[in-house]
Amino acid sequence: MSIRHYATAYVSTAAVFLVLDAIWLGTMADRLYRPAMGAIMLERFALAPAAAFYLIYIALKIICGVVAI
């Protein structure tokens, strides 16, 4: 497999995952997470930890899903 194949898989997965996650968190965070977690939730979005999580999570999905096949 080529780098282009991996890059296409990564970008496609990232686009779908980020859209779905943005919809989920945008509609459900205050309803589900804030009542359960209360004071430990930040008031505003923290970009650096979220970016690190998404970069690593999506890379692992590609490694386990595309490379393993």
Buried (B, 14 or more C-beta within 10 A) or exposed (E): EEEEEBEEBBEEBBEEBEEEEEEEBEEEEEEEEEEEEEEEEEEEEEEEEEEEEBEEBBBEBBEEEBEEE
